[in-house]
Amino acid sequence: MFGSKMKKIVPTIAIFFALQSLSAQTSIDSNKLETKKFSIHWQATIIPQYHFNFKAAYSGDNSLQTSEPVRTSFSTTLFLNYHPLKNSYLVFNPEAAGGKGLSKTLGIAGFSNGEVYRVGDPTPKPFIGRLYWEQRFPLTKELEKVDDDINQIAETTHKDYISIIAGKFSLTDFFDDSQISHDPRTQFFNWALMGNGGWDYPANTRGYTMGAVVQALYKDWAARTALTTVPTEANGPDLQFRWGKAMGFVLELEKTHLFQKSEKQFSTIHLGYFINYANMGNYQASNDIIYFIPGTPPDITVTRKYGRTKWGFYGSADNHFGSYHFFIKASLNDGKNESWAFTEIDKSFTTGWQFDGDLWKRKSDRFAIAYINNNLSASHSQYLQKGGYGFLIGDGKLNYGAEQIIEAYYSMHLTKQIFLSPDYQFVINPAYNKDRGPVHIIGLRLHADF
């Protein structure tokens, strides 16, 4: 319903602003802030991954397979940003993605490849990743120069402003950002390092949602909030919005250049609160059903009810020391109701280092290593122990232990726009199960952007 309305509204908005743009071009702002009208970029990423055979006392429908061949993912994106009016931007990102993840992208809560989706069909298919409008309202007259980049136009513009963004996007475009651990196309591969794993951020199977973002940037502070759609089913492709019954809300505060000693020595912190409403099942209610039907594993889907919530907090700190960079992240949710959109993590702690290549005279290279510790709530782990399944994990039983992962990668600069990155991940207790693993995963990323 929400999607059909957008299909009718978007063309109308586009025509309106196109006409506005034509009329606006007849006059030039006296401050001459605008320098470019368009920004066009493109990326392509290929990631083959393989895990060595490992021991498992048992396996279930959602287990990581103990032996399997190399699995490869592929994605390509066209980043288009148009600046039709003063302080206005239209972002359009057509995308195509295909390939497979290890074990059909199942069996590890902190999954090993952030470029794969649980769509089932490995054939590359085109889709619209982002299509949104941004309108900015300057707060001060202070200006800054912005370089041309992905979804960013080269211009001299206001540094402090309030912006309203509406359309289709990924919440991680604006929230829970990190310069060290955020993008699986150029940084760490693992899902739990793309963002805070405890934030079950609203998104469809491919990681996108629809809604609105309001943010205020002033000096070194930023405050953001968003109201968005959520999937109609756990990790599903379709989205819906029902006030107080099916929707997502997030609020974040950011402080940059904290403890700054120079341009290359400073810290940035993010603190966020989130609450999602959806047709979720309840873990404890599902666990209780087993007592009335002996021998039957619990099924989270039979306890689903609109208006159930998942709420929690996340925080992160990026610390830059010249050519050395250190990050730390922590997040948690209440763990009472069903994991719905991102992954099955109720508590997560991650930390790591990045070392820039100028330390060894390879300026555009970098080496990074990180540690992940993921956990579940008591009722969630009990649900899996009794044989229940989520949308991502479930071994038929469970000998619970924290899922711990170490990841290291080296990004090698081949040409100005092409990078090759070997990657290694060591997974202890995959899907929180001491009876399976450990698992050694190797991968190789070829990434190009223009």
N, C-alpha and C positions, 0 to 999 in steps of 0.2 A: 504494500500500500504506500509506504513512504517512498519507495523507489519509483513507483509509477508517477507519483506527484512530482518528483524531482525531474523526471523525463519531460514533463510538460512545462515546468518552471524554468529549467536551465536554458532552453532555446530562447524564451522570452527575455530573460535577463541578458543573454548574449547579444540579441538584436538591439536592445535598449542601450547597452553600453557601447556597442559598435557605432550607433548613431551619435551618442555623446562624444565618442572619441573623434569622429570626423569634425564635429563642430569645435571641439577643444583645440584642434590642431591649427585653427585660424588665429589663435592668440598664444603668445609665449609668456609664461610667468616671469615677472621681473627679476625674481631671485635666480632664475635659470637652474633650478634644482635638477631637472630631468636631463640626463645625458644619453640614455639609451631607451628604446621602446621594447626591445626583445632580448631574451636570453634563451639560447638553444644549446642543450647538452645531451649527451647520449652515453649510456654505459652498457656493458655486457660482462657477465660473470659466469664462469664455468667452475664447478667444484665436484671432482670425483672423490669419494671417500671409501675406505675399506677398514673393516675391523678384523683382527686376528681371531681365530677360534678361541672360545673360552668355555669353562665348565659351568654347568647349571644343574642343580639337583632336580629341577622341574621347570616346565615352561607353560604359559597360558596363551590365550588368544592375542593379548597385547604385549607379549614379551619380545625383547630383542632376540633375534635368532642367533643361535650359537655359532652358526656358520652360514655365510652367504657371499655372493660375489661383490665386486665393486659397484657402487651406486653413484649416479652422477646427476647433478642438478644444473639447470641453465636458466638464466634470466637476462632480459634486455629491456631497457627503459629509455624513452625519449622524454627529456625534461624541457617543457616549453613554458616560459613565463612572459606574459605580455603586460605592458604598462600603458593602458589606454588613456587613463586620466591621472590628474595630479593625486598622488598618494593612494592610487588604486592599482591592484595587480590581479591578473587572472592566471592561475596555474593549471596546466593540463599535462598529465603524465600518462600516455598510453604505454602499456607494458605487455610483455609476453614472458611466460615462465613454463618450464616443463621439467621432466626428469623424475627421478625417484630418490627418496631418502632411504637410509638403511632401515630394513625391516618395516617398510611402508610408513616410516616416520613414527614408529611406536617403540616403547620399551625403555626410554630414558626420559625423565622429567625435564632435565636440562639437556635438551636434544642437541646433537653434535653439529647440525648444519642449519643456520638461520636463513638459508636461501631456499629451503624446501617447504612445501605446503602439503597438507593432508587432503589433496584433491582427488587422488586415486588414479587419474589418467596421466601417464608420463608424457603424452604428446604436447609440445609447446602450444599454448593457446593465448591469443591476445585478449586483453581486458583493459578497462580504465582503472588505473591505480589511484590517481588523484585528479580531481576537478573541483577547484574551489576558488572563491573570490575573497580577496583581502582588501579592506578599506582602513586606512590609517588616519589618525587625527593627531597632529603634532601637539606636544605639550610645552615645548620650549623652542627657541630660535636656533639652538645649537645644532650645527651641521656636522656630518661625517661622510667620508668617502667610503663607498661600498664597492668591492671588486665583483666582477662577473663570476658567477659560480652556479652550481646546481640550484635551480629554482630561485635564483638571485640575480638581479639586474645590476650592471655597473652604473653607478650614479652617485651624486652627492645629495644626501637626503637628511631629514631630521633624525637626530640621534634618540630623542625622547618622544615617545608617542603611545597612544592607545590604538590597538587594532582589533577589528572584528573580522573573523574568518568564518565562512560558511560554505559547505559543500561536502565533497568526499576527500578523505585524507587518512593518514595514520596518526593516531594520537602521539606516537613516539616521534613524529616530526617536530612537535612543539614541547612535549613533556619528557621528563626523565632523561634528559640529554646528557651526553658525556663526550668530551673530545678524545677520550682514551678507549672507552669500551661502550660502543653503541651500534656500529654498522658492520654486519657480517660480510659485506662486500669489500671492505677495506681493513677491518680490524679483527677482533676475535670472531670465531665461527659460532660459538655456542649460544643457544637461546637465552640461557641465564646470564649471559654477558652482553646481550643486546640491550637489556634494560633490567630493571629490578624484577626478579622472578616471582616475588610475592604479589605483584600488581597484576591481577588477571584482567589486563586492559581490554576494553571492548573492541572487538574486531571480527570481521568475517574470517573464513578459512585462510585467505591470502593476507590478512593483516590490516585490512582497511575498514573504516567505518564512515558514517555520515552524521553530520551535526554542525555545531558551532563552537568556536573558540573565541574567547575575549582575553586579551593580554595587555598589560600596561608595562612599558619599559621606561624607567627613569633613572638616570645616572647609572649606578652599578647594580640596580635592583630590577627585578621583574616579578610580576604576579600574573598568574594565568589560571583560567578556569574553562571547563568545557562541559557541554551537555550533548550526548551522542546516542545513536542507536546501539543495540546489542544484537547478537545472533538469535534467530528464532529457536535454534536448538544448539546444544553444546558443540562449539567449534564448527558451526554450520556455515554455509555460504550466503544465506539470506539474512537480511537485517530487519529489525522492527523497532518502533518507538511507541511505548504506551506509558503515559505519565504515571509514575509511582508503581508501575508493574513491570515494565521492560525498558530500561534506559541506563545510561552510564553517566556518572558525574565525577570530576576530578578537579582538585584545587592544588596549585603549586606555588611556592615561593622560591625565588632564585637570587643568590648574591654572587656576583662576579668580582674578580680582582680583590679578593679578601687576602689580608696579610701580604700585600704586594710590595716587593722590593725592587722589581724592575719589570720590563715588558715581558720577560720570559720566566719570571718567578712570582707566582701568585696562586691562589686557590679559588675554586668555584664550588658552591654548595647548592643542592636542590633538596627541598623538603616538600612532600606531597601527601595529600589525603584523598582517598577515593572511596566510592560506594557504587556498586552495580546492583540493579534490579533486573530479575529475569525469571523465567519459568524453571527455576532450579529445583533439583531434588535435595533432600536433607540426609546427611550421612547417618546421623543417629537414628532417625526414623527408618531408614533403610536397614540398618543393623538390627533394629527391634523386630522387623518383620520375620526374620529367620526363626525366631522362637515359635512362631505360629505355623511355620511350614518347615519342619525339621529336614535337614539334608539339602535344602535349596539355598544357593548363594544369594546374598542381597542384590537387589537391582535398583540402582539410584533413580532410574527413569520412572518407576511406579510411584515415587513420592514427589514428583515435580508439582510445583505450584507457583503461579504468577505472584509477583510481589516479594518473593524471597530476596534476601540481600547478601552481598559479599562486600565487606568494607575492610579498610586497613590503611597502613601508612608505608611510605618509602622515603629513603634519604640517600644521598650520595655526596661524595666530596672528590673533586679532581684537584690534585696538587702538582704544580709544574715547577721544576727546579732546573730550568735551562734545558739541557738535553735529556734529563731524567723526568719521568712522569709517574705519579703514584695515584691510584684510585681506591676507593672503598665504598661499598654499597650495602645497604641492609633494607629488608622489606618484610612485611608480614600481613596476612589477612586473618579474619576470624576463624576460617577453616571449618565452619559449620555446614555450609551449603556447597553445592556442586561446583567444581571448577568448570567454567563456562566458555571462556574465549581463548586464552593464551596457552597456559600449560598447567600441569598439576603440581604446583608448588605452593605451600602455605607459609613457609618461612624461608628466607634466602639471605645468605651472607656471601659477598664476593669481594676480592681484593686482588690487586696485581700491579705490575710495573711495566712501563714502556721505555725503551732506550732508543734514542734517535741515532741514525747511522752516521752522523757527523763525528761521533765518538771514535769510529773506525774508518773515517774518510770515505764513507758511502752516504752522502748527504740525504738522499731520498729514500734510503732503506730504513727499516726499523725492526727491532726484536721486542717481543712482548710475552709475558707469562702471567697467568692468573690462577687463582684458587676459588672454587665454588663449593659451598656447603648448603644443600637444600634439605628441607624437612617438611613433614606433614603434621596436621593436627591429630589428636588422639582418635577422634571418631573417624577421620579419613583413613588413617592407617588400619584401624580395626575393620573398616569396610573392605579394604583390600585383603586383609588377613583372612576374612571369612569367604573370600573367593569373588568379591565384587570387581567390576570393571569400570574404569573411567573412559574418557574419549582418547586417552594417550597411553595409560599404563594399566597393568593388571596381569599378574603371573599365575592366577588361580589360587595361590596362597601367598603368605608373606612372612618372612623373618626380618622384622623391621630394623633398619639402620639408616643413618643419614646418608643421602646420596652425595658423594664427594667427587669432584672433578678437578683435574689440573689440565690446563691448556697452555700450549706455547706455539707461537707462530713467528716466522721470519718473512717480512715483506721485502721482496727484491725488486728494485727498479730496473726494468729491462730497457724501456724507452721512456720518453717524456710522459706518455699516457698509458703504458702497459706495465702491469706488476704481476709477479709470480710469487705465491706465498705457500710454502710447505707448512703443514700444521700437524700437531700431535696432541691427542687428548687421552688421558688416563682416567677411567671411570671406575670408582669403587661403589659397590652396592647400587647397580643400575636399577632404577625404579624403586629405590629404597629397600632392596632385597639382599640380605647377607648371603642367601643361598645361591646367588648368581654372580658371576664375574670373579675378579675384575676384568675390565675390557680395555684393550689397547686399540685406539682408532687413529688412523693416519689419513691425511687428506692433502689436496693440492688445489690451490685457487689461482685461476688465471682471470685477471680483471683488467678491463680496458675502459677508459672514459675519455671523452672528447668534448 
